[in-house]
Structure formats: structure tokens, C-alpha cells
């Protein structure tokens, strides 16, 4: 599997779309959440794309898989935070629909890429 750049990876591209959606979403949160929930959501979503990029830049498939696994963990963390916004009544289910859908899609793409890379080991 040869990829010239992490930018060529569909999962990285989709994770960048997720960043834009999360940044839109956190602007809807109350100001007092700026340094708590919204900050953590921004960190989680940035971690997804960053770990995909870092992993692709590493020297081995095993390292790539490791960083993709970290990205997947951040994706699940983000899904929990998105749902927490509804639980604490900051957002509605309609508000989070696109973000949750994108995060689930990224998670599935990460799972598929990890599985494919493991076949090369």
C-alpha cells in the first residue's frame, strides 16, 4: 500500500471535514463551556487528523497502525463528548446529527484501514 501523503488518505480528508463540523458545533455551546467540554472536543477532533498524519509519516506499518488506533480512540472519545452535549442539554439531537454521523464514518474508515494494514504485516 503506497500513499504519497497523508493528504491522499480519504479518512484524513473526512477527518478534516469533521474538524470543521466540530468547530461549528462548539460555537453553539454556552460560553462557560469554553475551557471544558468545547475545549476537549476541539482537542479530540484535532487528535484524529493529527494522528492519521503522524502515523502515515512513520517508518513502519506497525507504527502507522499504532497511530491509527490512537486516532480511533480519539474518535470514540469525541462521539462521547458530542453525546454529552445532548445529555447536559446544551445541544439537541438535531444539532449533533451531522457531527455524530461524520465521526461514525471516520471511525469505520479507521477500522477498515487498520484491518487492511494488518494484512501487510
JOCOR-V820323 format. One record per residue. N is the residue number from 1. BURIAL is 1 if it has 16 or more other ideal C-beta (glycine too) atoms within 10 Angstrom, else 0. D_CENTER is the distance of its C-alpha to the mean C-alpha in whole Angstrom. Layout:
n=N burial=BURIAL d_center=D_CENTER
n=N burial=BURIAL d_center=D_CENTER
//
This chain:
n=1 burial=0 d_center=22
n=2 burial=0 d_center=23
n=3 burial=0 d_center=20
n=4 burial=0 d_center=21
n=5 burial=0 d_center=18
n=6 burial=1 d_center=15
n=7 burial=0 d_center=15
n=8 burial=0 d_center=17
n=9 burial=1 d_center=14
n=10 burial=0 d_center=13
n=11 burial=1 d_center=9
n=12 burial=1 d_center=9
n=13 burial=1 d_center=11
n=14 burial=1 d_center=9
n=15 burial=1 d_center=5
n=16 burial=0 d_center=8
n=17 burial=0 d_center=10
n=18 burial=1 d_center=7
n=19 burial=1 d_center=8
n=20 burial=0 d_center=11
n=21 burial=1 d_center=11
n=22 burial=1 d_center=10
n=23 burial=0 d_center=12
n=24 burial=0 d_center=15
n=25 burial=1 d_center=14
n=26 burial=1 d_center=15
n=27 burial=0 d_center=18
n=28 burial=0 d_center=19
n=29 burial=1 d_center=19
n=30 burial=0 d_center=23
n=31 burial=0 d_center=23
n=32 burial=0 d_center=24
n=33 burial=1 d_center=20
n=34 burial=0 d_center=20
n=35 burial=0 d_center=20
n=36 burial=0 d_center=18
n=37 burial=1 d_center=16
n=38 burial=1 d_center=15
n=39 burial=0 d_center=14
n=40 burial=1 d_center=12
n=41 burial=1 d_center=10
n=42 burial=1 d_center=10
n=43 burial=0 d_center=10
n=44 burial=1 d_center=7
n=45 burial=1 d_center=5
n=46 burial=1 d_center=7
n=47 burial=1 d_center=7
n=48 burial=1 d_center=4
n=49 burial=1 d_center=6
n=50 burial=1 d_center=9
n=51 burial=1 d_center=9
n=52 burial=1 d_center=9
n=53 burial=1 d_center=12
n=54 burial=1 d_center=14
n=55 burial=1 d_center=14
n=56 burial=1 d_center=15
n=57 burial=0 d_center=18
n=58 burial=0 d_center=19
n=59 burial=0 d_center=23
n=60 burial=0 d_center=22
n=61 burial=0 d_center=20
n=62 burial=0 d_center=20
n=63 burial=0 d_center=18
n=64 burial=1 d_center=16
n=65 burial=1 d_center=15
n=66 burial=1 d_center=15
n=67 burial=1 d_center=12
n=68 burial=1 d_center=10
n=69 burial=0 d_center=11
n=70 burial=1 d_center=10
n=71 burial=1 d_center=6
n=72 burial=1 d_center=7
n=73 burial=0 d_center=8
n=74 burial=1 d_center=6
n=75 burial=1 d_center=4
n=76 burial=0 d_center=8
n=77 burial=1 d_center=9
n=78 burial=1 d_center=7
n=79 burial=1 d_center=9
n=80 burial=0 d_center=12
n=81 burial=1 d_center=12
n=82 burial=1 d_center=12
n=83 burial=0 d_center=14
n=84 burial=0 d_center=16
n=85 burial=1 d_center=17
n=86 burial=0 d_center=19
n=87 burial=0 d_center=21
n=88 burial=0 d_center=22
n=89 burial=0 d_center=23
n=90 burial=1 d_center=21
n=91 burial=1 d_center=19
n=92 burial=0 d_center=21
n=93 burial=0 d_center=19
n=94 burial=0 d_center=20
n=95 burial=1 d_center=18
n=96 burial=1 d_center=15
n=97 burial=0 d_center=15
n=98 burial=0 d_center=13
n=99 burial=1 d_center=10
n=100 burial=1 d_center=10
n=101 burial=0 d_center=11
n=102 burial=1 d_center=9
n=103 burial=1 d_center=6
n=104 burial=0 d_center=9
n=105 burial=1 d_center=9
n=106 burial=1 d_center=6
n=107 burial=1 d_center=7
n=108 burial=0 d_center=11
n=109 burial=1 d_center=11
n=110 burial=1 d_center=9
n=111 burial=0 d_center=12
n=112 burial=0 d_center=15
n=113 burial=1 d_center=14
n=114 burial=1 d_center=15
n=115 burial=0 d_center=18
n=116 burial=0 d_center=19
n=117 burial=1 d_center=19
n=118 burial=0 d_center=21
n=119 burial=0 d_center=23
n=120 burial=0 d_center=24
n=121 burial=0 d_center=25
//
